[in-house]
Amino acid sequence: MPKQQPWWNGAVIYQLIVRSYADGNGDGVGDLQGLASRLPYLRWLGVEAIWLTPVYPSPLQDGGYDITDFKAIHPDLGDLAAFHRFLTAAHGQGLKVVMDLVLNHTSTLHPWFQRARWAPQGTPEREVYVWSDDPHRYADAPVLFRHFESSNWEWDDVAGQYYLHRFLRHQPDLNYANPLVQEEMLEVVDFWIERGVDGFRLDAVPFLCEEENSRCEGLPETHAFLKRLRERVDSHGRDVLLLAEAIQPVKEAAPYLADDELHGAFNFVLTAHLFAAIASGSTEHLRQCLQDAQDAVCGCRWALPLRNHDELWLGDGHLIPEEVIQIIRAGLHQGQGHWLNWGINRRLAPLLNGDPGSNRVLHGLLYSLPGMPCLYYGDELGMGDWPGLRDRDPNRTPMAWTPARNGGFSSAPDPLLVLPPITAPGYDYRVVNVEVQKQLPGSLLNWHRRMLTCRRLLPALRHGDFELLPSVHPSVLSYVRCDGRMTVLVAANLSAAGASLQLDLSRWEGERTREVMWGCEYPPASANWFVYLPAHGFNWWLLGEVEEQSDGLQDS
């Protein structure tokens, strides 16, 4: 009997910010109670897992990624009992829950740091963090938040030393050279697994350890700890996802996906190349990126985001080529947004200038490429953003549920809202919201639901093999996904002009070809199979389909 696939193999992950999703108690801040009430919507939409950005106690100087207690819930969101109720409800809806876990750092207000700064040098309490008398150590490590910080070191008057912070100055780095730190963080993982969590999105994993004359990224000591983490997770005896945020080229991110290390990693290089392709109308760089990702780690272990709670990360030439960065800068609609640290702090729809065709073709690719597609809350509606808010808040605004005040997010007075709802022309919450779009058969929301339904019914798209077909048009990307039982052909036109092309389908000569979404018959496969794709058009076809499969899919 074949081994059962882990739950995350091909799963669609929906990322949300609890504080911005649904307010259950009317105080203006989203919470676990409100989120639990919206779980039927997520099941209706067709996603399979929910990724929660940090829900821990925090002073919220960095959206909750500055943590003061790893084993509790921020009081604005609820408590451990509320989390248990939410988790039970999510599992009751068939949804998995993935928590954000920040391994690299804490808040300066964490009790560990407060003890460390008062403890004498060389004591176990002090060595929980990375200290130095010289602020020029690890000089080759780039400053990640260059828009806010000029150095990776910050002086502490109480300690009489500098402490390392690869992120913001109020986020001191934990010292993973200290075995006590490693064990403490492993116990944090145990704590949440024992409460029923299904996975962890591991924030900033490349930066756990430091070494002179290096970028302090992906060092052997970091991988050694991640192997310990995997062993600890496996000891619980159930499938728990470990998903790495490693903002690195695929060859550098691939080692995190060793068989005894992590289960998945985000492919941020692919994200950038998808935007470059839609900006330029050319698939040349995108094809090479897809092939490189499969050569580095074959199968479905890459997580595939278009946008998330952070900026659209483009890097300093280390992540993606400068040529691709310039294509994105020239071709994407940045509007009133601005470049933040290494990227653009705007949501998907405004980046695409509100064009639903571009939105659909990018998601059509996302839902058919090998891996775990990641959908950011509100992008299924084409939600806008609020340029001018601080830092990365422009794309963290409240979810739009109804045309009612505050978009149905909260009944609180406007000044109490966690962030203002979107009222910009073309994105006003009174038009762009769940209630309105559910009633419109041609809406973006209903399109996403249909696509996710089709994906769920096609195992080849979830975990089938991937093969690029020869390029016959500079703007068209085509490939097949096959799991031995069915073959799905995908073709997508990334340009703003129509494209006619012939595909060589001689391997399936004479076999039935049927379009997936509406069940339309196409001519049988041949060596010169003709297809026309409109501007930003795409399609999925079943090849060699037997009658029993056809009837079942059509009836669904």
N, C-alpha and C positions, 0 to 999 in steps of 0.2 A: 504494500500500500504506500503511495507516494507521501512524502512528508508534507504536512500542512504548512502553507505559507504563513509567516508572521503577519499580524493584522495590518502593519504599515506598508506591506509590499503593494505599491500602486495606490495607496490610500490618498484621498483628497483632504488636505489639512486646511482648516479655516482659522486664520489668525484674528484675534480680537483683543481689544484693550477693555478690561472689565469696567474701568472708570468711565469709559466713553460709550458703553454699549446699551445698557438699560438700567434706569434708576428704579429700584423697587420700593424705596421708602420715602421718596419725595424730597430728599435733601439736596438735589442737584448733582449728585455724584453717582455714577453707575456702580452697581454692587452685585454680589453673588445671587441675592434674591431676585433682582431684575433679570440677570442672565438666565437663571433657572426658568423664569417665565417665558423666555424666548427660545428655549430648546426645541419646541415643536417646529418652529420656523426653520431651524438649521437642519432638522431631519427632513422636512419638506423640500428644502433646497437640494439636498442630496450629498452633503459633505459627510465625511466619515470620522473626522477627528477635529477637536478644538484645541488650538494652541493659545494659552493664556499668557500675556505678558505679565511681568512680576506682580504677585498679589501679596507680597510680604510687607511687614511694617517698614516704613521708609519715610525720610523727610521730603521725598519727592523732588529732589533737586535735579534728578535725571530720570524722570518718568517711572520711578520705582526700581531702577537698576542700581540704586544706592541703598543697600539693605541694612537694617539694624537687627533683624532677627529672622533666621532662616527657617524657623520651626513654628511660625505663627502667621496669621492673616492680618493685613492692615485693617484697623478698626473702621475705616470708611467703607470697606467692602464687606465686612461681616466678621465672623470668627471661625474657629475650626469646626464648630457645629454647623454653621451655615455652609462651609465648604463641603462637609460630609453630605448635607442635603442636596447641594448642587451636583456633586459627583454621582450620588445615587440616582438622581434624576437623569443625568446625562447618560449613564449606563443603561437606564431604563428606556431611553430613546435610541439605543444602539450606537451611541457616540463615545469615542475614546477621548481622554483628556490628557493633553501634554502641557506640562508646566515649564515656564522659563526658569532656569537655574543659573545664577551668576556665580561661576566658580572663581573668577579671577580676582574679585575685589569685594569690599564692603563699603558702607558709609563710614565717614569719620566719627559718626555718632554711635556706631556699633560698640557694645561693651568691650569687645575684644580690643578695639583700637584705643579706647579710653584707658584700659588697663595697660596696653603696650606703651603708650606715650609717657605714663608715670612710672613704669618699671625701669629698673637700672639696666644699662646695656649688658647684653650677654645673658640675660635671664630668659627662661622659657616664655614668659609673658611678652617681653619685648620682641622676641624672634618670631612672633606670629605674622609680622609684617616685614617688609624689606626696607632696611635703613642704611644710611650712608653718611659719612662726613664730607663726601665729595659729590657735588651735584653733576659731575661730568662722567660718572660711571655709565656704562652701557650707551655710549654716545652714538652708536650706529642704529639704535632703536628709534624709529621715526615717532614724532609726536602725532598721535592719532586725532586729537581734537585741536588741530592747529588754529581753528577759528577762535578758540577760547584759551588755549594754553600755549606757552612758549617753551615749556620744559616738561620733562617727565618726572621732575623732582620738586618737592615742596618742603620748605623749612617749617619745622614745628618747634615753637619756643619752649614748650614744656619738655619735650624729649631732648632738645638740644642737638637734633640731627635732622637730616632730610629724609623724607619717606618717598618711596617710588609710587607713582600713579600713572599707569599707561593710558588712563582715560582722564576724567576730570579731577581736579585737585581735592575734591571731597570724596574721592573713591580710591583709597589706598589699596595697593596690591597685597594680596596674601602671599606668604612665603612658603612656596611648595617644596623648598629644600628642607623644610621642617616636617618630620613624620607626623607630629601632632596635628598640624594643619590638614594634612592629607586624611588622617583618620576622622577628624571632625567633619570634613566635608562628605566623606563616605557615610557617616552617620546621618547627615542631612538627607542624603538619598534614601537610606533605609527608612527614615521617618515618613517620607511621602509615599514610598512604595507600599509600606504597611497600611497606609490609609487608602490605597486603591488607585493611585495615579498610574496612567498607562504609558507615560514617557516623559522625557525631558528634552527641551531645546537648550543646549549647553552654550551659554553666551561666551563669546570671546575666548574660545579654547586655545588658540595658538599662543597666548601670552602668559601662560601659567608660570613658566620658568624663565630664568635670565642667564645670559652668558656674554662675557665680553667679546668684542669684535664680531657681533652678529646682530641681526635685526630683532633678536629675542622673540622669535616666532617659530613654533613647531620644533622645539629642541627635543633631543632624545629623552630628556627627563620628563618633558610634558607627555610624550607618548607612553612612557613607562607608567605614569600615574593614570592615564586614560585606560590602559590595559587593566590596572587594578580596579578601576571604576567598573569596567565591563564585567570583570570576574565577580565583583560584589553584586551587581545587578542580576547576573545570571544565577547567583546563589539563591535568589528568591523563588526560582522555579516557575516563572511565568514570563510571557513576552512583554518586555518594557523597552520602549524605543529610546535610543540615545542618538540625538540628532545634533550635529556640530555646526555652530556658526563659525566657519573658518573663511574669512574674506581673503582668499589667496588664489593664485592660478591653480587650475585643476591638477597639475602634476604635483603641486605642493599640498593641495587639499587631499589628494588620493591616499596618502599614508594613514590618515585618520580612519579610513575605511578598511583597514586590515581585518581579517576574519576574527581576530581576537581583540579588536578595539571597538570602534563605534559602528552603528548600523547605517547611518546616513549622514550626509553633509549637504549644506546649501551650495548650489552652483551659481554664485553671483556673477561669474564670467559669462555664463549663458544669458543671464538677465540683461547684462549690458549689450551683448551681441543681438539679442532680440530687439532692443530699442534702436540699435544702430541700423538693423535691417529695415525696420519700419520707417526710420528717418531718411534712409538713402534709397530704399526700393531695391537694394542689392542683397543677395543671399550669400555672397562669396565668403565673407568672414564668418557668418553664422554656420554654414556647412562645415567649415574647418573646426569651429568650436564644438559642434555636436560630435564630430568624429573624434576629436581629441578627448572629449569627456568619456566616450565609450571605450576608447583605447586605454584610458587611464583606469577606469573602473566600469566594467561592463555590467549590464543589468539595470535594475531599477533602484539604485541606492542614492541617487542624487535627489535632493529636494529642490523644487523648481518654483521660485517666487517671481512675480513681476514687480510688485511693490510690497512694502511692509511699513512698520512704524518708524523706520529710520530713513535717512536720505537714500536716494538712488546712488549707491556707492560706485564711483568710477576709478578711484585710486590715483596714484601718483606716477603712473606708467608701469608700476610693478604688477598690478592686477590685470590690466588689459592694455593693448598697444595704444600709443598716443593718437594714431590715425583714427582708431575707433572712437576714442574720446571726442575728437574734433567733429566726427560725423554726428554724434549725439548732441553736442553743443549747438551745432549749426541747424540740425533738423528737428529737434524736439521743441515744442512750444513751452517755454519756461515762464512766459507772462511776467507776473509780478513776483514770482518766486526768485530765489537766489541760491547761488552755490554756497554750501555750508562749510563742511570740512573737506571732504573728498567727493562731494556729489551734490545732488539737487533735492531740495526738501519739498517736493510736490507729490500729490496723488496721481494715480494712473490717468484718470479721465482728463484733467487739465493738461498733463504732459502731452496727451494726444489731441489737444485742442477740442475736446468733446466729441471727436469723431467715433461713432459707434462701430463703423467698419473696421478701423484699426484695432479697437478694443476686442471685437469678436475674433479677428484673425489671430491676434496674439494669444488669446485664451484658447482658441481652437488648437493651436500648436501646443500650448501648455498642457491641455487635457489629453493629448495624444502622444506626447514624448515619453520615453521611459523615465520613471521616477515617481516622486510624490508631489503633485501640483499643490501649490500653496496659494490660497485665495485670501486676500486682505479684506477685512470687514468693510462693507460699503462699496467695494469695487464691483460687486455683482449688480449694483444699481447704477454705476457710473457717477458715484458721489464726487463732489468737488472738494476743495480745501479752502483754507483761510490764510492767504499770504499775509505776512506781517506779524503773525504770532511769533512768540519767542522760539528759538532753537528749532526743534522738529515738530512743534505743536501744530503747524499748518495742516498736517495730514493725520492728526489724532483727534479730530473733532467728533461730536456725538453722532451716533447712528441715527439715520432718518427712518422712522417707522410709519408715521402717518402725516397728513397735512395739518394736524392740530399744532397748537403752540409748542415750540421746542422740538418739533418733529416727532412728538410722542415719546421722546427720550425721557423726559422728566416733567413733573408738575410743579417744580420749584420756581420761584421768581427768577428772572433772567440773571441778576447779579450773582446768584448762588451756583449757577451752572459751572461745571468743571471747565468747559470751553464753550464758546458760542457756536450755535448751529449754523450751517451754511445757508446764506441768503443771496449769494452772488448770482447774477443773471445766468440762466442756463443750468444752474445747479441748485436752485432754491429748494429747500426741503419740502415746501408745499407742493412741489411737482415731482421731485426726485426722491421718492420714498417707497417703502415696501407695499403699503396699502394700495397706492395708485398703480404701481407697476404690476402687482398681482392681477389686476383687473384688465390689463392690456395684453392680449395674446402675443403681440409683437415686441413687447418690452425686453430690455436687456436682462432683467431678472428672470423672466420666463425662458429666455434663450439659455441662460446659464443652467437653469433647472433641466431643460431638455438635453443639453449637452452632457450633464452629469448623469442623467438617466441612461443615455446611450452608452456612456463610458462604463457604467456599472454592468450593463448587459453584454459588454464585449470584453471577455477576459484578455484578449490579445492586447488591448490598450492598457490594461492594468499591469500585466507582468510578461508580455510577449517579447520576443527578440526584436531588435531594431536594426534596420538596414536602410541606409540612404540610397536612393536611386540616382543614376547619372544625371547631372545638371543639363537640362535642355533649354532652359530659359533663365536669364540672369536674375529675374525677380521671383522665380518660383522655387520653392523647396518641396521636394517630394520624397517619401519614404514609405516603407511597409513595416507593419508590426505583425508578428506571427507567433502563435503559441502552440502550433502543431494541429490544432483543431480548426482554427480560422485564421484568415489573413485579412488585415485591414490596410487599405491603401489610403495615404494622406497626401494631399497636395494643397499648398497655400501660396497665394500671390501676395507678396509683401509690398507691392507698388501701388500707386494711386491711379494706374492705368490698367485696362484689361489685358489679359495674356492668353494667347492661343498656343498650344503646344501638343506634341505627340510624345507619349511615354512608351517605352519598350516593356510590354507585359508579356513577352513571348513565353516566359516560364509558366504562365497561366493560360496559354493559348486556348481559345474557345470556351473558357470557363465563364460562368455567370458573373456579372458585375452589377451590383446594386448599391445605390446611394443610401447611407445609413439614416439620415435625419428624417426623410419623408418616404423612404422605400421606393424611390423611382428607379426603374430599370435603365441601364446603360447598355451600349453595344457590348458583346462578349469581348473578353480580353484578347489582345493581339499584339504583334510586334510594333504596330503603328497606331496605338490607341489614342484617339484624339480627345482633347478636353479643352473647354474654354472656361477661364476663371475671371470674373469681373474684378474691378478695382478692390483690393483688399479682400478678395474672395477666397474661400477654401472649401474643402469637402472631405468627407470620409466615405470610402466605398468598401463593401464586403466583396472579396474575390473568392471564386470557387465555392460559393455557399450552397449547401444542400438544402432541399426543400423544407426539412424539419426545422432547421435553424431559421430559415426565412420566415416561416409561419409564426414561430415563437416570438421573434423579434418584432414582427409587424403587429402582432396582437398586443404586445406590451405597450 
